[in-house]
Amino acid sequence: MRHEISPADLHCGAHGAAAPPRPGHAAPAREDLLRGIWRENPVLVQLLGLCPTLAVTNSVANSLAMGLATFFVLLGSSLLVSTFKRVIPGEVRISSYILIIATFVTVAEMLLQALAPDIHKALGAFVALIVVNCIILGRQEAFASRQPVGRAALDAIGMGGGFMIALLLMGGIREVLGSGTFLGVSLFGPRWEPWVIMILPPGGFFTLAFLLLAIGWWKRPRAA
């Protein structure tokens, strides 16, 4: 006797096995949040967004401002993309994502210019260049456009938080060694001879290289 396959059976068979976990499950939600902070940190593991990372981390204040601006843009754009993913046509999805990201970047730049004009001036064009930050566009295409709003928000918080942690880590090291200060507060007194190279462009490469070496050294025994 031949078994007739209904359209509902085809739908369940095509999507049932590969369907993502339900957003209500605790483990996937926790994984979405923690993944970007450490295991898939966008800077220290995936090596994404290195242009602003190397350029603006010569002080903690600049690092914090860039991290908050990127966090705001990533979270806002992920929420919108996830909300309207069924409405946006596939043919224009990338253009739509860029328009959404550019809108939030404009809001972030205006807020930064109004609240912290000196930091906005120090960051220069790097705030506007958040539009082309591969971390943000990549998360929209790879995750937010395929997941519910809750999971997209958790992923954005994790990735944005991981990016901010990397910036603050680099900014703290470079400011302390290059200026002898932390958020403008002197740490070592007038006798300290600052390492000026650390607040110059080469200092960004040196700091990132030592951080990557330290992370690789820490992970190697665990992998073995």
DASUL-V175000 format. One record per residue. N is the residue number from 1. BURIAL is b if it has 9 or more other ideal C-beta (glycine too) atoms within 8 Angstrom, else e. Layout:
# DASUL-V175000
n=N burial=BURIAL
n=N burial=BURIAL
This chain:
# DASUL-V175000
n=1 burial=e
n=2 burial=e
n=3 burial=e
n=4 burial=e
n=5 burial=e
n=6 burial=e
n=7 burial=e
n=8 burial=e
n=9 burial=e
n=10 burial=b
n=11 burial=e
n=12 burial=e
n=13 burial=e
n=14 burial=e
n=15 burial=e
n=16 burial=e
n=17 burial=e
n=18 burial=e
n=19 burial=e
n=20 burial=e
n=21 burial=e
n=22 burial=e
n=23 burial=b
n=24 burial=e
n=25 burial=e
n=26 burial=e
n=27 burial=e
n=28 burial=b
n=29 burial=b
n=30 burial=e
n=31 burial=e
n=32 burial=b
n=33 burial=b
n=34 burial=b
n=35 burial=b
n=36 burial=b
n=37 burial=b
n=38 burial=e
n=39 burial=e
n=40 burial=b
n=41 burial=b
n=42 burial=b
n=43 burial=b
n=44 burial=b
n=45 burial=b
n=46 burial=e
n=47 burial=e
n=48 burial=b
n=49 burial=b
n=50 burial=b
n=51 burial=e
n=52 burial=b
n=53 burial=b
n=54 burial=b
n=55 burial=b
n=56 burial=b
n=57 burial=b
n=58 burial=b
n=59 burial=b
n=60 burial=b
n=61 burial=b
n=62 burial=b
n=63 burial=b
n=64 burial=b
n=65 burial=b
n=66 burial=b
n=67 burial=b
n=68 burial=b
n=69 burial=b
n=70 burial=b
n=71 burial=b
n=72 burial=b
n=73 burial=b
n=74 burial=b
n=75 burial=b
n=76 burial=b
n=77 burial=b
n=78 burial=b
n=79 burial=b
n=80 burial=b
n=81 burial=b
n=82 burial=b
n=83 burial=e
n=84 burial=e
n=85 burial=b
n=86 burial=e
n=87 burial=e
n=88 burial=b
n=89 burial=e
n=90 burial=e
n=91 burial=e
n=92 burial=e
n=93 burial=b
n=94 burial=e
n=95 burial=e
n=96 burial=b
n=97 burial=b
n=98 burial=b
n=99 burial=e
n=100 burial=b
n=101 burial=b
n=102 burial=b
n=103 burial=e
n=104 burial=b
n=105 burial=b
n=106 burial=e
n=107 burial=b
n=108 burial=b
n=109 burial=b
n=110 burial=e
n=111 burial=e
n=112 burial=b
n=113 burial=b
n=114 burial=e
n=115 burial=e
n=116 burial=e
n=117 burial=e
n=118 burial=e
n=119 burial=b
n=120 burial=b
n=121 burial=e
n=122 burial=b
n=123 burial=b
n=124 burial=e
n=125 burial=e
n=126 burial=b
n=127 burial=b
n=128 burial=e
n=129 burial=b
n=130 burial=b
n=131 burial=b
n=132 burial=e
n=133 burial=b
n=134 burial=e
n=135 burial=b
n=136 burial=b
n=137 burial=b
n=138 burial=b
n=139 burial=b
n=140 burial=b
n=141 burial=b
n=142 burial=e
n=143 burial=b
n=144 burial=b
n=145 burial=b
n=146 burial=e
n=147 burial=b
n=148 burial=e
n=149 burial=e
n=150 burial=e
n=151 burial=b
n=152 burial=b
n=153 burial=b
n=154 burial=b
n=155 burial=b
n=156 burial=b
n=157 burial=b
n=158 burial=b
n=159 burial=b
n=160 burial=b
n=161 burial=b
n=162 burial=b
n=163 burial=b
n=164 burial=b
n=165 burial=b
n=166 burial=b
n=167 burial=b
n=168 burial=b
n=169 burial=b
n=170 burial=b
n=171 burial=b
n=172 burial=b
n=173 burial=b
n=174 burial=b
n=175 burial=b
n=176 burial=b
n=177 burial=b
n=178 burial=b
n=179 burial=e
n=180 burial=b
n=181 burial=b
n=182 burial=b
n=183 burial=e
n=184 burial=e
n=185 burial=e
n=186 burial=e
n=187 burial=e
n=188 burial=e
n=189 burial=e
n=190 burial=e
n=191 burial=e
n=192 burial=b
n=193 burial=e
n=194 burial=b
n=195 burial=e
n=196 burial=e
n=197 burial=b
n=198 burial=b
n=199 burial=b
n=200 burial=b
n=201 burial=e
n=202 burial=e
n=203 burial=b
n=204 burial=b
n=205 burial=b
n=206 burial=b
n=207 burial=b
n=208 burial=b
n=209 burial=e
n=210 burial=e
n=211 burial=b
n=212 burial=b
n=213 burial=e
n=214 burial=e
n=215 burial=b
n=216 burial=e
n=217 burial=e
n=218 burial=e
n=219 burial=e
n=220 burial=e
n=221 burial=e
n=222 burial=e
n=223 burial=e
n=224 burial=e
